[in-house]
Amino acid sequence: MNRLLVLLFLMFSGFVSKAQNNPTHDRLSQLEAGIKEYANDILNAPEMIDRFRADSLFTRGLVQALKTPYSFGYSFDSLKTISSLYAPDSSFKIFTWQVMKDFSFYRQKGAIQMHTNDGSLKLYPLFDFSEYTENPTDSVRTNSNWIGAVYYNIVQKSYNNKNYYTLLGYDENNAKSTKKWMEVLSFNELGKPIFGGPFFSYPPDIIKPPLPALRFCLEFKKQAGAKLNYEPAIDRIIFAHLVSENGEPKEKQSLIPYGTYEGFKWLNGKWVFDKTIETLLSK
């Protein structure tokens, strides 16, 4: 009798699954398959012209896919060379990726897709303005003059009933150094994205960006692998303590991790330097 009930349950489940087949998912799956090769070539094509051509075709294909009603919930998880992150509150999703001209020049690309109740597309393209910027930490920016990064984490915090989303990302930068960015994203009264602001407080030193810094950057020797990420167990953003391997800390390409960590805690609407990181990590 029990076997019969199990069999009937499985048959009914299969029927319901077929009945609930999602045409939006099917269409997006097909469109994703159509741009998957372009996404791979952005990173892996051997010639510059092929990488930039793939980027152009991928961008057009992605936008076409996102125009599909209710595309916000689709993960695009087969696009391994493209970062796609949801905000913790699912209010938006951010796509980022990078294109290499040569080992001395990288450009980041991206877009923010907002969640909409009616499933329509509300999209903010991100235009990397880094190459036209002498001091990338000194200004609040919009999606039109964004300091590019490929994001790997989003940390949501609030202050005075307003949400702030801290984006953590990397920029391959050039042949000698890599950058990791900590960027606070908020939305203005019109719902448009704003990047940066007076969100950082830390003791000045030659390795960190000069204060006041409206975004935080770690720049270090290529392939050094310096950490910058959120640690939920201690509710802190931690980053590698850097030292110069040749005694010249002004030369960012000489900076390597020392093996200890520094960090920030969210306090009264700012990321405030926390001297207790090593103690917290050791517990």
FITORVEX-812342 format. One record per residue (C-alpha): residue number from 0; x negated, y, z; residue in one letter. Coordinates in steps of 0.25 Angstrom, whole numbers, plus 5000, padded with zeros to 4 digits. Layout:
residues N
[NUM; [X; Y; Z]; 'A'];
...
END
This chain:
residues 283
[0; [5000; 5000; 5000]; 'M'];
[1; [4989; 5010; 5004]; 'N'];
[2; [4982; 5007; 4990]; 'R'];
[3; [4995; 5010; 4983]; 'L'];
[4; [4996; 5023; 4990]; 'L'];
[5; [4981; 5027; 4987]; 'V'];
[6; [4984; 5023; 4972]; 'L'];
[7; [4996; 5032; 4972]; 'L'];
[8; [4989; 5043; 4978]; 'F'];
[9; [4977; 5043; 4969]; 'L'];
[10; [4987; 5042; 4957]; 'M'];
[11; [4995; 5054; 4962]; 'F'];
[12; [4982; 5062; 4965]; 'S'];
[13; [4978; 5060; 4951]; 'G'];
[14; [4991; 5064; 4945]; 'F'];
[15; [4991; 5077; 4953]; 'V'];
[16; [4976; 5080; 4949]; 'S'];
[17; [4980; 5079; 4935]; 'K'];
[18; [4993; 5087; 4937]; 'A'];
[19; [4985; 5098; 4943]; 'Q'];
[20; [4974; 5099; 4932]; 'N'];
[21; [4969; 5113; 4932]; 'N'];
[22; [4968; 5119; 4918]; 'P'];
[23; [4960; 5131; 4923]; 'T'];
[24; [4949; 5122; 4929]; 'H'];
[25; [4949; 5114; 4916]; 'D'];
[26; [4947; 5127; 4908]; 'R'];
[27; [4936; 5132; 4917]; 'L'];
[28; [4929; 5119; 4917]; 'S'];
[29; [4929; 5119; 4901]; 'Q'];
[30; [4924; 5134; 4901]; 'L'];
[31; [4913; 5130; 4912]; 'E'];
[32; [4908; 5119; 4903]; 'A'];
[33; [4907; 5129; 4891]; 'G'];
[34; [4898; 5138; 4899]; 'I'];
[35; [4890; 5128; 4907]; 'K'];
[36; [4879; 5127; 4897]; 'E'];
[37; [4877; 5142; 4896]; 'Y'];
[38; [4876; 5143; 4911]; 'A'];
[39; [4865; 5132; 4910]; 'N'];
[40; [4858; 5140; 4899]; 'D'];
[41; [4858; 5153; 4907]; 'I'];
[42; [4848; 5147; 4916]; 'L'];
[43; [4841; 5136; 4908]; 'N'];
[44; [4840; 5140; 4893]; 'A'];
[45; [4825; 5141; 4890]; 'P'];
[46; [4827; 5154; 4881]; 'E'];
[47; [4831; 5168; 4887]; 'M'];
[48; [4840; 5170; 4875]; 'I'];
[49; [4848; 5157; 4878]; 'D'];
[50; [4849; 5160; 4893]; 'R'];
[51; [4855; 5174; 4890]; 'F'];
[52; [4864; 5168; 4879]; 'R'];
[53; [4869; 5158; 4888]; 'A'];
[54; [4872; 5168; 4899]; 'D'];
[55; [4880; 5176; 4889]; 'S'];
[56; [4888; 5164; 4885]; 'L'];
[57; [4890; 5159; 4899]; 'F'];
[58; [4895; 5173; 4904]; 'T'];
[59; [4905; 5173; 4893]; 'R'];
[60; [4910; 5159; 4896]; 'G'];
[61; [4910; 5161; 4911]; 'L'];
[62; [4919; 5174; 4910]; 'V'];
[63; [4928; 5166; 4900]; 'Q'];
[64; [4930; 5155; 4910]; 'A'];
[65; [4932; 5164; 4922]; 'L'];
[66; [4944; 5171; 4914]; 'K'];
[67; [4951; 5158; 4916]; 'T'];
[68; [4962; 5160; 4926]; 'P'];
[69; [4959; 5156; 4940]; 'Y'];
[70; [4944; 5153; 4936]; 'S'];
[71; [4940; 5158; 4950]; 'F'];
[72; [4941; 5145; 4956]; 'G'];
[73; [4932; 5137; 4946]; 'Y'];
[74; [4918; 5134; 4951]; 'S'];
[75; [4910; 5133; 4938]; 'F'];
[76; [4901; 5124; 4946]; 'D'];
[77; [4895; 5117; 4933]; 'S'];
[78; [4888; 5130; 4930]; 'L'];
[79; [4875; 5127; 4938]; 'K'];
[80; [4867; 5139; 4934]; 'T'];
[81; [4878; 5149; 4938]; 'I'];
[82; [4881; 5153; 4952]; 'S'];
[83; [4896; 5154; 4955]; 'S'];
[84; [4899; 5157; 4970]; 'L'];
[85; [4913; 5160; 4976]; 'Y'];
[86; [4914; 5170; 4987]; 'A'];
[87; [4917; 5163; 5001]; 'P'];
[88; [4931; 5170; 5000]; 'D'];
[89; [4933; 5166; 4986]; 'S'];
[90; [4936; 5180; 4982]; 'S'];
[91; [4926; 5180; 4971]; 'F'];
[92; [4916; 5171; 4963]; 'K'];
[93; [4902; 5175; 4958]; 'I'];
[94; [4895; 5169; 4947]; 'F'];
[95; [4880; 5172; 4945]; 'T'];
[96; [4868; 5167; 4936]; 'W'];
[97; [4855; 5172; 4930]; 'Q'];
[98; [4849; 5173; 4917]; 'V'];
[99; [4834; 5173; 4915]; 'M'];
[100; [4827; 5181; 4904]; 'K'];
[101; [4814; 5176; 4908]; 'D'];
[102; [4807; 5173; 4921]; 'F'];
[103; [4805; 5188; 4924]; 'S'];
[104; [4820; 5192; 4922]; 'F'];
[105; [4833; 5186; 4927]; 'Y'];
[106; [4847; 5192; 4926]; 'R'];
[107; [4859; 5188; 4934]; 'Q'];
[108; [4873; 5187; 4929]; 'K'];
[109; [4886; 5185; 4937]; 'G'];
[110; [4901; 5188; 4939]; 'A'];
[111; [4910; 5189; 4951]; 'I'];
[112; [4924; 5183; 4949]; 'Q'];
[113; [4935; 5188; 4958]; 'M'];
[114; [4946; 5179; 4963]; 'H'];
[115; [4959; 5183; 4958]; 'T'];
[116; [4973; 5178; 4962]; 'N'];
[117; [4978; 5177; 4948]; 'D'];
[118; [4966; 5170; 4943]; 'G'];
[119; [4962; 5181; 4933]; 'S'];
[120; [4947; 5184; 4931]; 'L'];
[121; [4941; 5196; 4939]; 'K'];
[122; [4926; 5196; 4936]; 'L'];
[123; [4915; 5205; 4939]; 'Y'];
[124; [4902; 5202; 4930]; 'P'];
[125; [4889; 5205; 4937]; 'L'];
[126; [4878; 5213; 4929]; 'F'];
[127; [4864; 5211; 4934]; 'D'];
[128; [4858; 5225; 4936]; 'F'];
[129; [4845; 5220; 4943]; 'S'];
[130; [4835; 5223; 4931]; 'E'];
[131; [4840; 5238; 4931]; 'Y'];
[132; [4838; 5240; 4947]; 'T'];
[133; [4826; 5244; 4954]; 'E'];
[134; [4831; 5242; 4968]; 'N'];
[135; [4842; 5231; 4968]; 'P'];
[136; [4845; 5232; 4983]; 'T'];
[137; [4848; 5247; 4984]; 'D'];
[138; [4862; 5248; 4977]; 'S'];
[139; [4877; 5243; 4978]; 'V'];
[140; [4880; 5237; 4965]; 'R'];
[141; [4892; 5232; 4957]; 'T'];
[142; [4893; 5220; 4947]; 'N'];
[143; [4888; 5229; 4936]; 'S'];
[144; [4875; 5231; 4942]; 'N'];
[145; [4873; 5219; 4951]; 'W'];
[146; [4860; 5214; 4956]; 'I'];
[147; [4860; 5200; 4950]; 'G'];
[148; [4858; 5187; 4958]; 'A'];
[149; [4863; 5173; 4957]; 'V'];
[150; [4871; 5171; 4969]; 'Y'];
[151; [4871; 5158; 4977]; 'Y'];
[152; [4879; 5162; 4990]; 'N'];
[153; [4890; 5171; 4995]; 'I'];
[154; [4891; 5175; 5009]; 'V'];
[155; [4904; 5182; 5013]; 'Q'];
[156; [4905; 5192; 5025]; 'K'];
[157; [4915; 5203; 5029]; 'S'];
[158; [4914; 5216; 5036]; 'Y'];
[159; [4925; 5226; 5039]; 'N'];
[160; [4935; 5217; 5031]; 'N'];
[161; [4927; 5217; 5018]; 'K'];
[162; [4920; 5205; 5012]; 'N'];
[163; [4906; 5205; 5008]; 'Y'];
[164; [4899; 5194; 5000]; 'Y'];
[165; [4884; 5192; 5001]; 'T'];
[166; [4879; 5186; 4988]; 'L'];
[167; [4866; 5178; 4989]; 'L'];
[168; [4858; 5176; 4976]; 'G'];
[169; [4845; 5175; 4968]; 'Y'];
[170; [4839; 5182; 4957]; 'D'];
[171; [4827; 5175; 4950]; 'E'];
[172; [4822; 5189; 4947]; 'N'];
[173; [4809; 5187; 4940]; 'N'];
[174; [4797; 5177; 4938]; 'A'];
[175; [4791; 5181; 4952]; 'K'];
[176; [4802; 5183; 4962]; 'S'];
[177; [4816; 5179; 4965]; 'T'];
[178; [4827; 5187; 4972]; 'K'];
[179; [4838; 5183; 4981]; 'K'];
[180; [4849; 5193; 4984]; 'W'];
[181; [4859; 5195; 4995]; 'M'];
[182; [4870; 5204; 4989]; 'E'];
[183; [4883; 5208; 4996]; 'V'];
[184; [4895; 5209; 4987]; 'L'];
[185; [4908; 5216; 4991]; 'S'];
[186; [4920; 5221; 4983]; 'F'];
[187; [4924; 5235; 4982]; 'N'];
[188; [4939; 5240; 4984]; 'E'];
[189; [4941; 5237; 4969]; 'L'];
[190; [4936; 5223; 4971]; 'G'];
[191; [4923; 5225; 4963]; 'K'];
[192; [4910; 5219; 4967]; 'P'];
[193; [4900; 5227; 4975]; 'I'];
[194; [4886; 5222; 4977]; 'F'];
[195; [4877; 5226; 4988]; 'G'];
[196; [4878; 5236; 5000]; 'G'];
[197; [4872; 5240; 5013]; 'P'];
[198; [4873; 5226; 5019]; 'F'];
[199; [4859; 5223; 5023]; 'F'];
[200; [4851; 5227; 5036]; 'S'];
[201; [4837; 5221; 5038]; 'Y'];
[202; [4824; 5226; 5043]; 'P'];
[203; [4816; 5232; 5031]; 'P'];
[204; [4804; 5224; 5026]; 'D'];
[205; [4796; 5224; 5013]; 'I'];
[206; [4802; 5210; 5008]; 'I'];
[207; [4817; 5214; 5009]; 'K'];
[208; [4824; 5225; 5001]; 'P'];
[209; [4822; 5239; 5006]; 'P'];
[210; [4833; 5244; 5014]; 'L'];
[211; [4844; 5248; 5012]; 'P'];
[212; [4847; 5236; 5004]; 'A'];
[213; [4860; 5234; 4997]; 'L'];
[214; [4857; 5219; 4994]; 'R'];
[215; [4846; 5210; 4999]; 'F'];
[216; [4835; 5203; 4991]; 'C'];
[217; [4824; 5193; 4993]; 'L'];
[218; [4814; 5193; 4982]; 'E'];
[219; [4803; 5182; 4983]; 'F'];
[220; [4793; 5174; 4975]; 'K'];
[221; [4799; 5166; 4964]; 'K'];
[222; [4802; 5152; 4968]; 'Q'];
[223; [4800; 5155; 4983]; 'A'];
[224; [4814; 5151; 4986]; 'G'];
[225; [4817; 5161; 4997]; 'A'];
[226; [4831; 5159; 5004]; 'K'];
[227; [4842; 5169; 5005]; 'L'];
[228; [4856; 5163; 5009]; 'N'];
[229; [4867; 5162; 5019]; 'Y'];
[230; [4866; 5153; 5031]; 'E'];
[231; [4880; 5150; 5035]; 'P'];
[232; [4876; 5143; 5048]; 'A'];
[233; [4870; 5156; 5053]; 'I'];
[234; [4879; 5165; 5045]; 'D'];
[235; [4866; 5172; 5040]; 'R'];
[236; [4860; 5175; 5027]; 'I'];
[237; [4845; 5171; 5028]; 'I'];
[238; [4833; 5173; 5019]; 'F'];
[239; [4819; 5169; 5018]; 'A'];
[240; [4809; 5178; 5025]; 'H'];
[241; [4799; 5181; 5014]; 'L'];
[242; [4784; 5184; 5015]; 'V'];
[243; [4774; 5187; 5004]; 'S'];
[244; [4764; 5176; 5000]; 'E'];
[245; [4754; 5187; 4996]; 'N'];
[246; [4756; 5197; 5007]; 'G'];
[247; [4763; 5207; 4997]; 'E'];
[248; [4778; 5207; 5001]; 'P'];
[249; [4781; 5218; 4991]; 'K'];
[250; [4778; 5207; 4980]; 'E'];
[251; [4792; 5200; 4980]; 'K'];
[252; [4786; 5189; 4972]; 'Q'];
[253; [4777; 5185; 4984]; 'S'];
[254; [4788; 5183; 4994]; 'L'];
[255; [4790; 5169; 4999]; 'I'];
[256; [4799; 5163; 5010]; 'P'];
[257; [4791; 5163; 5024]; 'Y'];
[258; [4800; 5151; 5029]; 'G'];
[259; [4808; 5160; 5038]; 'T'];
[260; [4821; 5167; 5036]; 'Y'];
[261; [4828; 5181; 5038]; 'E'];
[262; [4843; 5184; 5037]; 'G'];
[263; [4855; 5192; 5038]; 'F'];
[264; [4868; 5191; 5046]; 'K'];
[265; [4881; 5199; 5042]; 'W'];
[266; [4884; 5209; 5053]; 'L'];
[267; [4893; 5221; 5052]; 'N'];
[268; [4894; 5221; 5036]; 'G'];
[269; [4879; 5219; 5034]; 'K'];
[270; [4868; 5208; 5032]; 'W'];
[271; [4860; 5211; 5044]; 'V'];
[272; [4846; 5205; 5046]; 'F'];
[273; [4846; 5194; 5056]; 'D'];
[274; [4833; 5192; 5064]; 'K'];
[275; [4838; 5179; 5070]; 'T'];
[276; [4839; 5170; 5057]; 'I'];
[277; [4827; 5161; 5060]; 'E'];
[278; [4833; 5158; 5074]; 'T'];
[279; [4847; 5156; 5068]; 'L'];
[280; [4841; 5146; 5057]; 'L'];
[281; [4834; 5138; 5068]; 'S'];
[282; [4846; 5135; 5076]; 'K'];
END
